[in-house]
Amino acid sequence: MAYPDELLSDGEHVVAHRHPHVKMLVFPVLVLLATVGVGSWLATLAVGLDPPWDMVSLIALGVVAAWLVTWLFLTPFVRWRTTHFIVTTDRVITREGVLKRTGIDIPMARINSVRFEHGLVDRIFGCGTLIIESASDEPLTFGDIPDVERMHSRIYRQVNDNPYDDYRPADPADGREEWHGRA
C-alpha cells in the first residue's frame, strides 16, 4: 500500500515505504497453526462424548480457539499491517495503530545522525533496528526495519544530499562561502 500522495508536501516524494519485517509474525503464525491443529484434534475427541457434553465441548473449544486466534494472531497481524515506516525527500514518517493512531515526523534538516544495529537473528532475517538522533532529547529507535542497511543509506543520502543544508563557495575565484540554507 503506497503512502497517500495528498498527505505529502508540494515537491515531496516517497523514497521508501516499509512495514516492519515479517519476522514479527513468526510467533503469531505458529500460534495459529497450533490452535488449528490442537483444536481439530480436541474436536474429534469431543464428538465422541455423550450428548449434551459433545456440543458443550465443541462450543467451548470454538470460543477458546477464537479468542486465541484473535488475541495472538489477528491483533499482531493488524498491528504489523498498519505500521508504516516512510522515508520521503523531506522527512522520515512513522505511523502505527488502528483505533489509536500515532505518528512521528522527523524533518531531514533536524536529523543529526542515523545508525543501525542488528544481531545474528536480525542478520539472518535481513532486518534490524534503526536509530535516528535528531534535535529531540533522546534518539528515536525503530525496530524490525527490513533491509536496515539500505534504509540507513537512503536516509543518510537524503540528509546529506540536500542542496539547502551545505556551505558551498559562491565563486571559486573569490573563495567566499555562501549559505544555501533555508531561513
MOZI-V280427 format. One record per helix or strand. SS is the DSSP state (~ for helix, > for strand). FROM is the first residue (numbers start at 1). LEN is the number of residues. If there is no record, write none. Layout:
<<SS;FROM;LEN> <SS;FROM;LEN>>
This chain:
<<~;5;3> <>;14;5> <>;20;1> <~;22;26> <~;53;29> <>;84;5> <>;91;6> <>;102;6> <~;108;3> <>;113;5> <~;120;6> <>;127;7> <>;140;7> <~;148;13> <>;167;3> <>;177;3>>
